[in-house]
Amino acid sequence: MRLPTTLVVCILATSIVVSAQEIPRARLNDGNMIPILALGTYGSDEDRAKLRQAVNDAVELGYRHIDTAAYYKNEEQIGEGIRDVIQKGLVTREDLFITTKLWNDRHACEQVVPALNESLSKLGLEYIDLYLIHSPGSQREDGSFDYIDYLETWIGMQEAKKLGLAKSIGVSNFNNEQIKRIIDNCEIVPAVNQIEVHPALTQEKLVPFCHNWGINVMAYSPFGFLVSRDATDAPPPRIDDPILENIANKYGKSTSQVVLRYLIDRGTIPVPKSTNKSRLAKNIDVFDFQLTPEEINTINKFNKNRRVIDTSYWKDHPHYPFNID
């Protein structure tokens, strides 16, 4: 069922709940509440070894939303961190919001629930707060392309929600046509679309499209090219960009904090990743200021439609999502 656009905008604009001790939360279209900043956990083997402590540090600092995926191969380490913070009495399970994702080689409808159960076992949890289809394109175990329709996958996702294994379900890396196809053909509207968003890739069509359907947007790679990406032709802004520095100086913040606030003020949920406690503290310290509409528009002008993530491998897949919004 389509929600009226005016109603959705009203909900999205008024449903943020602020706690003095935690990150603010927004209401998803199924009624569940999601923290509007998440700890990203994708990284190298070296990063993976640090994740248990990173989860401990993050929760101590106030993080409540942790984002992972079967593909990241770190669910066990994150699960250890979750057990630590619960055993310490820092939080209860209900205080936390855990997101994980279905990988591309488990897209058949009958594979979805078993795949989720595997993730739950590794995480040591009875349910996931948010389960996402990692990509619309399916693969076989050897990495070659498979051609399973993501509508079939979504039927399995709906079953996971009905079973109570996932409180909310959504997608990742889907474009507007793919999302609309799910809405038109399936029972449950996705609660979230997790996509790459940052100043060099502002997604100024896809983000409002999602919002108009009551779908929250999680923004991965939120710093874009502010951080080193080993790209000699990386577009601005960089960490010392003078335009960002002027805004940062106005608020007594860093340029990276300005970019996180920019994403929050656009109604998205940034997913910055770090295993460094001081950077974790800096990334969460973005709730005592707000950018003006003019400052948001200024940052939007950096847009080059340039992705951090190389998607060239997928360009010949029939469900390649990046050729349109």
Beta strands, then each sheet from edge to edge (+ up, - down):
strand 1: 17-19
strand 2: 22-27
strand 3: 33-35
strand 4: 39-40
strand 5: 65-67
strand 6: 97-102
strand 7: 128-133
strand 8: 166-172
strand 9: 192-196
strand 10: 216-220
strand 11: 268-270
sheet 1: 1+ 2- 3+
sheet 2: 4+ 5+ 6+ 7+ 8+ 9+ 10+ 11+
end
